[in-house]
Amino acid sequence: MRWVKRKHRETIPVKTVLGIASCAFAAAFAWSLSAAAQTPAAESLSYSASGELIRPPDYREWVYVTSGLGMTYGPAQAAAEPAPLFDNVFVKPEAYREFLRSGTWPDKTMFLLEVRDADTNVSINNGGRTQGRLVRMEASVKDRQRFPDDGWGYFSFDSPQGLVDQAAPLPATATCYSCHKTNTAVDNTFVQFYPTLFDVAKRLGTIKPTYDPAKKP
Ligand code: HEC
């Protein structure tokens, strides 16, 4: 009898502790949900203390947007390279979901563009090209606080020694800013080359009135 009482006495605090723990968990979960709802793409950009953008290690888990082959425009395509190169565009998942909803990019959107060799005769193939070595990596972010002019900043993770882990914004005089501002279909982005997103922008009416498919830079 004494044993039962004792056991009973001990059971109450355990239950209480469990109850408190589950309330705390529920509260934390609710808080994280409401924080996420308020700031859909927030906290997704990582800068160093000196304001350099950190190269994201996981961008290949982001949403794949498109590939271009042998695109010739701007400095990402040096004229001396004889073979065409592939480029692959990735965007942060939160920003992608917002684009599907509204046809616009939210603040804290980030794009990653990687350039890869276009290889021939890798294995069984005797025609066609497949993607090979990583050649370059560039990024753009929509961050109104850091880039108050039109909200977008451009970065290059390239260096003569290979990719760097973090990069300062390219200066406003870099050609990235002007080409992306004047030749793009939606905001500062080349949605005209992103087939599924271009359809979304057409449907939601978010293509810039200045966009002219016949115009060349
Ligand atoms: C002459 C025009 C031009 C210049 C200059 C240019 N780009 Fe682009 N950029 C493009 C085009 C066209 C695309 C479409 C994607 C593709 O190539 O498949 C693009 C795509 C991108 C994307 C993917 C997101 C988006 O905006 O659509 C990033 C990131 C990017 N460029 C970064 C840069 C950076 C960084 C620089 C400067 C070092 C730069 N670009 C210079 C034309 C340009």
Boltz pocket constraint, residues with backbone or C-beta under 6 A from the ligand:
constraints:
  - pocket:
      binder: B
      contacts: [[A, 66], [A, 67], [A, 68], [A, 71], [A, 73], [A, 74], [A, 75], [A, 76], [A, 87], [A, 89], [A, 111], [A, 112], [A, 113], [A, 138], [A, 139], [A, 140], [A, 154], [A, 155], [A, 156], [A, 170], [A, 174], [A, 175], [A, 176], [A, 177], [A, 179], [A, 180], [A, 188], [A, 189], [A, 190], [A, 191], [A, 193], [A, 217]]
      max_distance: 6.0
